[in-house]
């Protein structure tokens, strides 16, 4: 795991810090979807920060040169098997809704 990534996610020890996972595929542009190294980074982030403060995003339109919208979403939905269904639900929307105080 890259030291800079570890530095960034180590800030997650502070309860007011949330980690955005939007541009992970762009960091591994030499890999093909489903970006196995990105999956490892998500796993480390979930172990250090906890899945309750991770937020999925797309970084569209810039990320579209690396990954489709569907692949960006499916990376987390279908390829991060270490996350439970409930953790994925939080990461893919509930966490952001809570952070930004959005009503359903």
C-alpha angles and dihedrals in degrees: 000000000000114000093228090056090050090050091052097047092044085071085069088083085082110082093222093058122092125185120229113207096189104118102037095116090057090058090060102043092146089064128074126234127309085043102216093196091053088053089055090051091052090051092052091047091051090050095048102035102020125241090263091076101040118102127198118219137162109222086215130203096025096049093055090087088065107030140007121246090251092050091048090055096039091052087071100030098048110016107042094078092165088072119080121232089255093050090050090050090054095044093047097051121327094075093054092044090054095044093050093038093237118169120226 
